[in-house]
Amino acid sequence: MKVSAERGDLIITHALGSCLGVAVHDPVASVGGLLHVMLPLSTIDPVKADRNPFMFVDTGFPRLLIECFKNGAQKQRLEIRVAGGAYSQDREENDFFQIGKRNLIILRKLLWKNGLLLKSHDVGGSNSRTMSLEIGTGKVTIKSGGQMRNL
């Protein structure tokens, strides 16, 4: 997880397969952060969650929000975008553990519980993604399958 209030900063995360990239941005305060989470629930390994809470959706996403708020972001202005959550096998029906889908379900539950909405998303499928967030503009870019696009 990285959070910044520097308008010129660019935060990037790579290799979002079944992992989720969660970008949070407050356009008024020019504060934003990017979280790369691997697994849905920290309860599978509490020791690892203590060492790295950003590895899990249920512990990482609240920490991302807290750090953004500490830097001047306000809840009602947040723009949240998410990418990743791909299936990890050759086809979705072969993805036994469905980590990508479960990551997204837990994130959506946390958003709902906190009265937050997604502004946009690029999730599912089989392609890995790279996600970037420009702090000054809030622009989120996704690179996947050789294509680059704004989210």
N, C-alpha and C positions, 0 to 999 in steps of 0.2 A: 504494500500500500504506500502510496505517495500522495501528499496533499501540499498544495502551494497557493500562495496569495501573490505571487510574482507574475505580472501580466505577460512577460516574455517567455515563461516556462512552457515546455512541451513535455508531457508525461506519456510514456509509451509502455505497453506490455505486449509480449510476444507469446506465440504458441497457445492460443486459447482454443483448445480442442473441446473436451467435455468441461473444462474450466469455464468460469464466467469472468468477464471483465466488466466492472461496474464503474461508470463514470458519473460523478456528481459535480454539478457546477451551479454557482450562484452568479448570474450575470451582473448584478448590481455591485456586489462586493468584489467581483473578480477573484473568487476563491473556487478552487476545484480540487478534486482528488480522483485517483484511479486505483481500484482494488482488483487484484487477480486472486480469485478463490478457486480452490481445487475440489473441495468436498462440501456436501450440504450441512452436515451436523457434527459439531465438536464432541458430541457424546460418544462417538466411536473411539476417541483417543483423547481423554481429558488432559493427560500429561503433555501431549504434543500441542494441544490447543492452548495450554498455559504458555508454552514456549513460543508458539507462533499462532496467535488468534486469527491472523489474516488468511490462514489456510482454509478456514471454514466460513461458509456463508453466515451461519447463525451468530458467530462471534466477530467476524471481520466487518460485515456491513454496519453494525452499530458503531464500531470503532471508527469507521470511515466518516459516518455522520458526525460523531462527537468531534473529531479532529477538524472537520470543515466548519462546524459551529464555533470552535475555539478560534478559528482564523477569521471569523466575521460573517460566515454564511448564515442565512436565515431560512428556516424550514419552508415557509410559504413561497420562497423564490427558487427553490431547488429544481434543477432540471436533471433528470436521471435517465441515463441510457445504459443499455446492457448488450453485450455481444458474447458469443461462444455457445456453450451448452450443446455442442455437437455430440452425436453418438460416436462411440469409440470403436465400433467394429465396421466391417465392410457394408453392412446394412443395418437399419434401425432394429429390425426384428431379431437380429443376432446380438444386440447390445444387452446382455443379461442384467448388468447392474444399473443401467440407465442413469449414470452419474450426472450427465448433462441435464437431463430432464428433471432429476431430483434437485439439482442445484437451483434451477429456475423456479421450481415449486416453492422451495424454502425462501428464496428471495421475494417472490410475489407475496407470500404470507407476511413477511416482515414489512414490505411496502404497505400492504393493506392495514396491518396492525398499527402502523405509524402515520396513516393518512397521507401516504405519498403515492404518486403515480409515475409510471414510466413515460418519458417523452417519446422515446423510440427504442427499437431493439432489432438485433440481427442475430437470431438464435436458431439452433437446430442444424439439421443437415449433417454433412460429413466432413466439411472443410475446416481446417484450422484457420484462425484469424489473428491478425495483429491489430491492436486498438490504440489510438492516440487521442489525447485531450490537450487542446491549446487553452491555457488558462485565461489569457486576455480576451479571447473571442468566444470560448465555450465550444468551439468547433470540435466534433468528434469524427475521426476518420477510421475506417475499417479497410484493411487490406486482406483479401482472401481470394485464393484461386487465381492469383496474378492480377486481380482487379482491385482498384482503389475507389472508395466512395465515401461520401459524407453520411453520417448516421443521424 
